[in-house]
């Protein structure tokens, strides 16, 4: 019955005038894996052109090495086998860019701290130092790279996990400062057709109920899809987690849009529509751009067919308001 109802909703949405959404981008990286960026002017231009009113903004917590043996500089972390390393100055780059903005523009951005090693039990002390250095600037923590495709193997040091002791200390700090935490924690490996790493995200959800967790890409990734196309267990796992943990929020960034939210013909999936409608305050949209902003509008508007198939009030919450509502209570909400 639910499947039929949402199929009819999706059909009806195709026959009415398209809605025009205002967006919050809940997942945006100001720099790329070389800590380079198109700059704030380019970002604001892209936001203004595409009705993106607010954006989470973070750095990239690692930098990619251009190895001595590589004659050509790689364009992405997966461009060659050279290592990556934790890069704490990424937060300084974000803060410096924001401080140059006039207040009317600065209030559109919601900076998250990311420049720390999540396997280091000093991480919470480093984050505390950054929070005290710029009181009131930082509004969240993340995107924290834990299980992250092939990037995990390239980073110096231990494999980061969302449930290691270092991160548990970070969660206590997040609760103290009322900061949401965005985690990149793959739900499985490239070849296991089961939620192999689920406990790594579920343990923090269970043990830190006062922390608002944003699960980047709902635990999926494009690299997982290259090997498995579609994780059939993802939807039922999310259904259970959302029911069990009211502190879980889901970032529907681009690797969730395809192949889950929309099918190969661009039609909304009835089961995902039903899940979002059941938990209308727990989903948000993200572009996941990394330092380059030309595609920002296209990525955000790509969700419109899915949003159009939702009840309008729910769609507008997902497009804009849910991200703003997960921020610290002290943050002034825009009208």
For each residue, the residues with C-beta under 8 A, 3 or more apart:
1: 4 5
2: 5 6 270 271 274
3: 6 7 270 271 274
4: 1 7 8 270
5: 1 2 8 9 274
6: 2 3 9 10 268 270 271 273 274 277 309
7: 3 4 10 11 270
8: 4 5 11 12
9: 5 6 12 13 273 309 310 311
10: 6 7 13 14 267 268 270 273 309
11: 7 8 14 15
12: 8 9 15 16
13: 9 10 16 268 305 308 309
14: 10 11 308
15: 11 12
16: 12 13
17:
18: 304 308
19: 304 307 308 312 315
20: 51
21: 51 304 307 315 316 319 320
22: 51 52 53 316 319 320
23: 50 51 52 53 54 285 300 319 320
24: 52 53 54 55 56 284 285 319 320 321 322 323 324
25: 28 47 52 54 55 56 285 286 287 296 300 323
26: 56 214 251 253 284 285 286 322 323
27: 56 143 182 216 251 253 286 287 288
28: 25 55 56 57 58 286 287 288 289 296
29: 32 57 58 59 60 143 288 289 290 291
30: 37 43 57 58 59 93 94 97 291
31: 34 35 36 37 59 60 90 93 94 290 291
32: 29 35 36 37 60 290 291 292
33: 60 62 63 64 76 77 84 290
34: 31 63 64
35: 31 32 59 60 63 87 89 90 93
36: 31 32 291
37: 30 31 32 93 97 291 292
38: 42 43 291 292 293 294
39: 42 43 97
40: 43 44 97 100 101
41: 44 45
42: 38 39 45 46 293
43: 30 38 39 40 46 47 55 293 296
44: 40 41 47 48 105
45: 41 42 48 49 293
46: 42 43 49 50 52 293 294 296 297
47: 25 43 44 50 52 53 55 108 296
48: 44 45 52
49: 45 46 297
50: 23 46 47 296 297 300 301
51: 20 21 22 23
52: 22 23 24 25 46 47 48 55 296 297 300
53: 22 23 24 47 108 320 334
54: 23 24 25 108 109 110 320 323 324 334
55: 24 25 28 43 47 52 108 109 110
56: 24 25 26 27 28 110 111 112 140 182 286 323
57: 28 29 30 94 98 109 110 111 112
58: 28 29 30 90 94 111 112 113 114 142 143 182
59: 29 30 31 35 87 90 91 93 94 114 115
60: 29 31 32 33 35 63 87 90 114 290 291
61: 86 87 90 114 115 116 143 144 145
62: 33 77 84 85 86 87 145 151 155
63: 33 34 35 60 84 85 87 90
64: 33 34 74 76 77 79 82 84
65: 82 83 84 85
66: 70 73 74 82
67: 70 80 82 83
68:
69:
70: 66 67 73 74 80 82
71:
72:
73: 66 70
74: 64 66 70 77 79 80 82
75: 79
76: 33 64 79
77: 33 62 64 74 84 150 151 154
78: 149 150 151
79: 64 74 75 76
80: 67 70 74
81: 154
82: 64 65 66 67 70 74 154
83: 65 67 154 155 156
84: 33 62 63 64 65 77 151 154 155 156
85: 62 63 65 155 156
86: 61 62 115 116 117 155 156 157
87: 35 59 60 61 62 63 90 115
88: 91 92 115 116 126
89: 35 92 93 115
90: 31 35 58 59 60 61 63 87 93 94 114 115
91: 59 88 94 95 113 114 115 130
92: 88 89 95 96 115
93: 30 31 35 37 59 89 90 96 97
94: 30 31 57 58 59 90 91 97 98 111
95: 91 92 98 99 111 134 137
96: 92 93 99 100
97: 30 37 39 40 93 94 100 101
98: 57 94 95 101 106 109 111 137
99: 95 96 106
100: 40 96 97
101: 40 97 98 105 106 109
102: 105 106
103: 106 107
104: 107
105: 44 101 102 108 109
106: 98 99 101 102 103 109
107: 103 104 332 334
108: 47 53 54 55 105
109: 54 55 57 98 101 105 106
110: 54 55 56 57 139 140 323 324 327 331
111: 56 57 58 94 95 98 137 138 139 140
112: 56 57 58 138 139 140 141 142 143 182
113: 58 91 116 127 130 131 138 140 141 142
114: 58 59 60 61 90 91 141 142 143 144
115: 59 61 86 87 88 89 90 91 92 130
116: 61 86 88 113 120 123 126 127 170
117: 86 120 123 157 160 166
118: 123 144 145 146 160 161 162 164 166 167 170
119: 157 158 159 160 161 164 166
120: 116 117 123 166
121: 124 165 166 169
122: 125 126 166
123: 116 117 118 120 126 127 166 167 169 170
124: 121 127 128 166 169 170 172 173
125: 122 128 129
126: 88 116 122 123 129 130
127: 113 116 123 124 130 131 141 170 173
128: 124 125 131 132 173
129: 125 126 132 133
130: 91 113 115 126 127 133 134 138
131: 113 127 128 134 135 138 177
132: 128 129 135
133: 129 130
134: 95 130 131 137 138
135: 131 132
136: 330
137: 95 98 111 134
138: 111 112 113 130 131 134 141 179
139: 110 111 112 179 180 327 328 331
140: 56 110 111 112 113 179 180 181 182 214 327 328
141: 112 113 114 127 138 144 170 174 179 180 181 182
142: 58 112 113 114 180 181 182 183 184 214 216
143: 27 29 58 61 112 114 182 183 184 216
144: 61 114 118 141 160 162 167 170 181 182 183 184
145: 61 62 118 148 151 152 155 160 184
146: 118 152 160 161 162 167 183 184 185 200
147: 152 159 160 161 162 184 185 186 197 200
148: 145 151 152 184 186 221
149: 78 152 186 190 221 223 224
150: 77 78 153 154 223
151: 62 77 78 84 145 148 154 155
152: 145 146 147 148 149 155 159 160
153: 150
154: 77 81 82 83 84 150 151
155: 62 83 84 85 86 145 151 152 160
156: 83 84 85 86
157: 86 117 119
158: 119
159: 119 147 152
160: 117 118 119 144 145 146 147 152 155 164 167
161: 118 119 146 147 164 167 185 200
162: 118 144 146 147 167 183 185 200 201 203 204
163: 167 168 199 200 201 203 204
164: 118 119 160 161 167 168
165: 121 168 169
166: 117 118 119 120 121 122 123 124 169 170
167: 118 123 144 146 160 161 162 163 164 170 171 204
168: 163 164 165 171 172 204 207 208
169: 121 123 124 165 166 172 173
170: 116 118 123 124 127 141 144 166 167 173 174 181
171: 167 168 174 175 181 204 207 208 211
172: 124 168 169 175 176 208
173: 124 127 128 169 170 176 177 179
174: 141 170 171 177 178 179 180 181 208 211
175: 171 172 178 208 210 211
176: 172 173
177: 131 173 174 328
178: 174 175 328 329 330
179: 138 139 140 141 173 174 328
180: 139 140 141 142 174 211 212 213 214 249 326 327 328
181: 140 141 142 144 170 171 174 211 212 213 214
182: 27 56 58 112 140 141 142 143 144 213 214 216 251
183: 142 143 144 146 162 201 204 213 214 215 216
184: 142 143 144 145 146 147 148 216 217
185: 146 147 161 162 197 200 201 215 216 219
186: 147 148 149 189 197 219 220 221 224
187: 195 196 197 198 201 218 219 220 231 234 237
188: 192 193 194 195 196 197 198 219 224 231
189: 186 192 196 197
190: 149 223 224 226 227 228
191: 227 228
192: 188 189 196
193: 188 228 231 232 233
194: 188 233
195: 187 188 198 219 233 237
196: 187 188 189 192
197: 147 185 186 187 188 189 200 201
198: 187 188 195 201 202 219 237
199: 163 202 203
200: 146 147 161 162 163 185 197 203
201: 162 163 183 185 187 197 198 204 205 213 215 219
202: 198 199 205 206 241 245
203: 162 163 199 200 206 207
204: 162 163 167 168 171 183 201 207 208 211 213
205: 201 202 208 209 213 241 244 245 247 248
206: 202 203 209 245
207: 168 171 203 204
208: 168 171 172 174 175 204 205 211 213 247
209: 205 206 245 246 247
210: 175 247
211: 171 174 175 180 181 204 208 247
212: 180 181 247 249 326
213: 180 181 182 183 201 204 205 208 245 247 248 249
214: 26 140 142 180 181 182 183 249 250 251 284 326
215: 183 185 201 218 219 248 249 250 251
216: 27 142 143 182 183 184 185 251 253 286 288
217: 184 220 221 251 253 255 256 288
218: 187 215 234 238 250 251 252 256 260
219: 185 186 187 188 195 198 201 215 234 237
220: 186 187 217 224 225 231 234 255 256 260
221: 148 149 186 217 224 225 255
222: 225 226 254 255
223: 149 150 190 226 227
224: 149 186 188 190 220 221 227 228 231 255
225: 220 221 222 228 229 230 255 259
226: 190 222 223
227: 190 191 223 224
228: 190 191 193 224 225 231
229: 225 259
230: 225 259 260
231: 187 188 193 220 224 228 234
232: 193 235
233: 193 194 195 236 237
234: 187 218 219 220 231 237 238 260
235: 232 238 239 260 271 272 275
236: 233 239 240
237: 187 195 198 219 233 234 240 241
238: 218 234 235 241 242 250 275
239: 235 236 242 243 275
240: 236 237 243 244
241: 202 205 237 238 244 245 248
242: 238 239 245 248 250 275 278 279 282
243: 239 240
244: 205 240 241
245: 202 205 206 209 213 241 242 248
246: 209
247: 205 208 209 210 211 212 213
248: 205 213 215 241 242 245 282
249: 180 212 213 214 215 282 283 284 322 326
250: 214 215 218 238 242 256 282 283 284
251: 26 27 182 214 215 216 217 218 256 284 285 286
252: 218 256 257 261 283 284 285 286 303 318
253: 26 27 216 217 256 257 285 286 287 288
254: 222 257 258 286 287 288 299 302
255: 217 220 221 222 224 225 258 288
256: 217 218 220 250 251 252 253 260 261
257: 252 253 254 260 261 262 302 303 306
258: 254 255 261 262
259: 225 229 230 262 263 264
260: 218 220 230 234 235 256 257 269 272
261: 252 256 257 258 268 269 272 303 306
262: 257 258 259 266 267 268 269 305 306
263: 259 266 267 269
264: 259
265:
266: 262 263 305
267: 10 262 263 305
268: 6 10 13 261 262 272 273 305 306 308 309
269: 260 261 262 263 272 273
270: 2 3 4 6 7 10 273 274
271: 2 3 6 235 274 275
272: 235 260 261 268 269 275 276 306
273: 6 9 10 268 269 270 276 277 306 309 310
274: 2 3 5 6 270 271 277 278
275: 235 238 239 242 271 272 278 279
276: 272 273 279 280 283 310 314 318
277: 6 273 274 280 310 311 314
278: 242 274 275
279: 242 275 276 282 283
280: 276 277 283 313 314 317 318
281: 317 322 325
282: 242 248 249 250 279 322
283: 249 250 252 276 279 280 318 322
284: 24 26 214 249 250 251 252 318 322 323 326
285: 23 24 25 26 251 252 253 300 303 318 319 323
286: 25 26 27 28 56 216 251 252 253 254
287: 25 27 28 253 254 295 296 299 300
288: 27 28 29 216 217 253 254 255 299
289: 28 29 292 293 295 296 299
290: 29 31 32 33 60
291: 29 30 31 32 36 37 38 60
292: 32 37 38 289 295
293: 38 42 43 45 46 289 296
294: 38 46
295: 287 289 292 298 299
296: 25 28 43 46 47 50 52 287 289 293 299 300
297: 46 49 50 52 300 301
298: 295 301 302
299: 254 287 288 289 295 296 302
300: 23 25 50 52 285 287 296 297 303
301: 50 297 298 304
302: 254 257 298 299
303: 252 257 261 285 300 306 307 319
304: 18 19 21 301 307 308
305: 13 262 266 267 268 308 309
306: 257 261 262 268 272 273 303 309 310
307: 19 21 303 304 310 315 318 319
308: 13 14 18 19 268 304 305 315
309: 6 9 10 13 268 273 305 306
310: 9 273 276 277 306 307 314 315 318
311: 9 277 314 315
312: 19 315 316
313: 280 316 317
314: 276 277 280 310 311 317 318
315: 19 21 307 308 310 311 312 318 319
316: 21 22 312 313 319 320 321
317: 280 281 313 314 320 321 322
318: 252 276 280 283 284 285 307 310 314 315 322
319: 21 22 23 24 285 303 307 315 316
320: 21 22 23 24 53 54 316 317 323 324
321: 24 316 317 324 325
322: 24 26 249 281 282 283 284 317 318 325 326
323: 24 25 26 54 56 110 284 285 320 326 327
324: 24 54 110 320 321 327 331 333 334
325: 281 321 322 333
326: 180 212 214 249 284 322 323
327: 110 139 140 180 323 324 331
328: 139 140 177 178 179 180 331
329: 178
330: 136 178
331: 110 139 324 327 328
332: 107
333: 324 325
334: 53 54 107 324
335:
